[in-house]
Amino acid sequence: MLLSSCATTAPEPELTTPQKLQLWQQRQQQMSSFQTWGIRGRVALFIDNDVYNLGLNWIIAEDHSTLKLEAALGQGMIQLQRNAAEVSLTTSEGDSYYGQNAEQVLQQSTGWSIPVDGLESWIKGINHAQSSYTQTLDNTGLASTLTQDRWKINYLDYTRAELEQYNNPLLPHKIYMKRDNIALKIVIDQWQPEQNSSSSDLFPAFPE
């Protein structure tokens, strides 16, 4: 009994770099087929000495996407929509903006340079296909860090998403990303299948 109580589970053996890369490639293939999804969560946006705490509701479908960012305590909301023809942004004050690039439209309306197109891939824990990148991998082939388009993305935590149609994959739960004077801390509270997003009451204040 004494020997049994002292027994410990042997640690998982460290994979070789080729083994990790093989798992990473499998991960990329799996996530490339993950085309319709929704998330609810929170974002802390740091720009110089300013911090913006925002609720996040993002729906991605094959032919359109809707991204809602809402300030705490009803202090305003923006809705960024993309379809095959254009990108449009509306604010809770009724202002509208239009363009062909989500990041440019968002910057025009708010001054925030958030890489929306890149985030569609980064939020899933993989790179996008439009530029070169580097990554570090953990022992399961998941990205610990990803550097692309001068952004450094740190994946702080993954969670098992209850998405049966995608075999319940491990997906990011906490992300911290930074470039120059701007940084984002993203906490994803729920991964969900693509569905209608109508609620504007996204979340309470971002926790300290």
For each residue, the residues with C-beta under 8 A, 3 or more apart:
1: 4 5
2: 5 6
3: 6 7
4: 1 7
5: 1 2
6: 2 3
7: 3 4
8:
9:
10:
11:
12: 139
13:
14: 139
15: 19 20 23 139 141
16: 19 20
17: 20 21
18: 21 22
19: 15 16 22 23 141
20: 15 16 17 23 24 137 138 139 141
21: 17 18 24 25 137 141
22: 18 19 25 26 141
23: 15 19 20 26 27 137 140 141
24: 20 21 27 28 135 137 141 143
25: 21 22 28 29
26: 22 23 29 30 141
27: 23 24 30 31 125 126 141 142 143
28: 24 25 31 32 126 127
29: 25 26 32 33
30: 26 27 33 34 166 169
31: 27 28 34 121 124 125 126 169
32: 28 29 126
33: 29 30 166
34: 30 31 37 124 166 169
35: 60 61 62
36: 60 61 62 193 194
37: 34 59 60 124 163 191 192 193 194
38: 57 58 59 60 191 192 193 194 195 197
39: 56 57 58 123 188 190 191 192
40: 56 57 188 189 190 192 202 203
41: 55 56 186 187 188 189 190 203
42: 53 54 55 56 186 187 189 203 206
43: 52 53 54 55 56 69 184 185 186 187 206
44: 51 52 53 54 184 185 206
45: 51 52 53 54 112 114 182 183 184
46: 50 51 182 183 184 185
47: 50 52 112 181 182
48: 181
49:
50: 46 47
51: 44 45 46
52: 43 44 45 47 71 112
53: 42 43 44 45 71 72 205 206
54: 42 43 44 45 69 70 71 72 206
55: 41 42 43 68 69 70 71 72 202 203
56: 39 40 41 42 43 67 68 69 186 188 202 203
57: 38 39 40 66 67 68 70 197 199 202
58: 38 39 65 66 67 68 123
59: 37 38 65 66 67 194 195 196 197
60: 35 36 37 38 65 120 194
61: 35 36 64 65 194
62: 35 36
63: 83 84
64: 61 81 82 83 84
65: 58 59 60 61 81 82 120
66: 57 58 59 79 80 81 197
67: 56 57 58 59 79 80 81 102 116
68: 55 56 57 58 77 78 79 80 197 200 202
69: 43 54 55 56 77 78 80
70: 54 55 57 76 77 200 201 202 203
71: 52 53 54 55 74 75 76 77
72: 53 54 55 75 203 204 205 206
73: 205
74: 71
75: 71 72
76: 70 71 91 92 93
77: 68 69 70 71 91 92 200
78: 68 69 89 90 91 92 106 109 110
79: 66 67 68 89 90 91
80: 66 67 68 69 87 88 89 102 105 106 116
81: 64 65 66 67 87 88 89 90
82: 64 65 86 87 88 102
83: 63 64 86
84: 63 64
85:
86: 82 83 98 99 100
87: 80 81 82 98 99 100 101 102 105
88: 80 81 82 96 97 98 105
89: 78 79 80 81 96 97 98 105 106 109
90: 78 79 81 94 95 96 97
91: 76 77 78 79 94 95 96 109
92: 76 77 78
93: 76
94: 90 91
95: 90 91 109
96: 88 89 90 91
97: 88 89 90 105 108 109
98: 86 87 88 89 105
99: 86 87 104 105 108
100: 86 87 104
101: 87 104 105 117
102: 67 80 82 87 105 106 116 117
103: 106 107 113 114 115 116 117
104: 99 100 101 107 108
105: 80 87 88 89 97 98 99 101 102 108 109
106: 78 80 89 102 103 109 110 112 113 114 116
107: 103 104 110 111 112 113 114
108: 97 99 104 105
109: 78 89 91 95 97 105 106
110: 78 106 107
111: 107
112: 45 47 52 106 107 182
113: 103 106 107 182
114: 45 103 106 107 119 182 184
115: 103 118 119 122 149 151
116: 67 80 102 103 106 119 120
117: 101 102 103 120 128 130
118: 115 121 122 128 148 149 151
119: 114 115 116 122 123
120: 60 65 116 117 123 124 128
121: 31 118 124 126 127 128 129
122: 115 118 119 125 126 127 128 146 148 151 153 175 177
123: 39 58 119 120 172 175 186 188
124: 31 34 37 120 121 171 172
125: 27 31 122 142 143 146 155 158 170 171 172
126: 27 28 31 32 121 122 143 146
127: 28 121 122 133 135 146 148
128: 117 118 120 121 122 131 148
129: 121
130: 117
131: 128 148 149
132: 148
133: 127 146 147 148
134: 146 147 148
135: 24 127 143 144 145 146 147
136: 143 144 145
137: 20 21 23 24 141 142 143 144
138: 20 141 142 143 144
139: 12 14 15 20
140: 23 170
141: 15 19 20 21 22 23 24 26 27 137 138
142: 27 125 137 138 155 158 170
143: 24 27 125 126 135 136 137 138 146 153 155
144: 135 136 137 138 154 155
145: 135 136 152 153 154 155
146: 122 125 126 127 133 134 135 143 152 153 155
147: 133 134 135 150 151 152 153
148: 118 122 127 128 131 132 133 134 151 153
149: 115 118 131 179
150: 147 179 180
151: 115 118 122 147 148 177 178 179
152: 145 146 147 177 178 179
153: 122 143 145 146 147 148 175 176 177
154: 144 145 175 176 177
155: 125 142 143 144 145 146 158 172 174 175
156: 173 174 175 176
157: 172 173 174
158: 125 142 155 170 171 172 173
159: 170 171 172 173 188 191
160: 168 169 170
161: 166 168 169 170 171 191
162: 168 191
163: 37 166 167 168 169 191 192 193
164: 167 168
165: 193
166: 30 33 34 161 163 169
167: 163 164
168: 160 161 162 163 164
169: 30 31 34 160 161 163 166
170: 125 140 142 158 159 160 161
171: 124 125 158 159 161 188 191
172: 123 124 125 155 157 158 159 175 186 188
173: 156 157 158 159 187 188
174: 155 156 157 185 186 187 188
175: 122 123 153 154 155 156 172 184 185 186 188
176: 153 154 156 183 184 185 186
177: 122 151 152 153 154 183 184 186
178: 151 152 182 183 184
179: 149 150 151 152 182 183
180: 150
181: 47 48
182: 45 46 47 112 113 114 178 179
183: 45 46 176 177 178 179
184: 43 44 45 46 114 175 176 177 178
185: 43 44 46 174 175 176
186: 41 42 43 56 123 172 174 175 176 177
187: 41 42 43 173 174
188: 39 40 41 56 123 159 171 172 173 174 175 191
189: 40 41 42 203
190: 39 40 41
191: 37 38 39 159 161 162 163 171 188
192: 37 38 39 40 163 195
193: 36 37 38 163 165
194: 36 37 38 59 60 61
195: 38 59 192
196: 59
197: 38 57 59 66 68
198:
199: 57 202
200: 68 70 77
201: 70
202: 40 55 56 57 68 70 199
203: 40 41 42 55 56 70 72 189 206
204: 72
205: 53 72 73
206: 42 43 44 53 54 72 203
207:
208:
